[in-house]
Amino acid sequence: MAVPKSKVSKARRDKRRANWKLVAPGLVKCECGAYRLPHRICPSCGNYNGRNYSKTAASEAK
């Protein structure tokens, strides 16, 4: 079983844990002008990749 040779100090432990960075998600501008996440349907207009995926009255009636 692996056992550490000596105690790791709090400073050394915390230095190791501090090397990551939280980044904001990259937003892209939709055709309608709203910002959305890439590769997702626009929440304001329902468009993605040139097609409209929003629910219309005709598709809800079926």
C-alpha positions as CSV (number, residue, x, y, z in Angstrom):
1,M,0.0,0.0,0.0
2,A,1.4,3.4,-0.9
3,V,2.2,5.6,2.1
4,P,3.5,9.2,1.9
5,K,7.1,9.6,3.2
6,S,6.3,12.9,5.0
7,K,3.5,15.3,5.6
8,V,2.6,17.7,2.8
9,S,2.4,21.2,4.2
10,K,-0.7,23.3,3.9
11,A,1.1,25.8,1.7
12,R,2.3,23.1,-0.7
13,R,-1.1,21.4,-0.8
14,D,-2.9,24.8,-1.5
15,K,-0.4,25.7,-4.2
16,R,-1.2,22.5,-6.0
17,R,-5.0,23.0,-5.7
18,A,-4.8,26.7,-6.9
19,N,-3.8,25.9,-10.5
20,W,-7.1,25.9,-12.2
21,K,-9.2,28.7,-13.7
22,L,-12.9,29.1,-14.1
23,V,-13.7,30.5,-17.5
24,A,-16.9,32.1,-18.7
25,P,-18.8,30.3,-21.4
26,G,-18.1,31.6,-25.0
27,L,-21.2,33.3,-26.3
28,V,-22.1,33.8,-29.9
29,K,-24.5,36.3,-31.5
30,C,-27.6,34.8,-33.1
31,E,-29.2,35.9,-36.3
32,C,-31.8,37.7,-34.2
33,G,-29.1,39.6,-32.3
34,A,-29.4,37.8,-29.0
35,Y,-26.4,36.1,-27.4
36,R,-26.6,32.3,-27.0
37,L,-24.3,29.4,-26.2
38,P,-22.7,27.8,-29.3
39,H,-24.3,24.7,-30.8
40,R,-27.6,25.4,-28.9
41,I,-31.0,26.6,-30.1
42,C,-31.5,30.3,-29.5
43,P,-33.8,30.8,-26.6
44,S,-35.3,34.0,-27.9
45,C,-36.0,33.1,-31.6
46,G,-35.7,29.3,-31.7
47,N,-33.2,29.3,-34.7
48,Y,-30.2,27.0,-35.0
49,N,-28.0,26.5,-38.0
50,G,-30.4,28.4,-40.3
51,R,-33.5,26.4,-39.3
52,N,-36.3,27.3,-37.0
53,Y,-36.9,24.8,-34.2
54,S,-39.4,26.8,-32.2
55,K,-42.8,25.2,-31.5
56,T,-45.5,26.6,-33.7
57,A,-49.2,26.5,-33.4
58,A,-49.4,23.9,-36.2
59,S,-47.0,21.5,-34.6
60,E,-48.6,21.8,-31.2
61,A,-52.0,20.9,-32.6
62,K,-50.8,17.5,-33.8
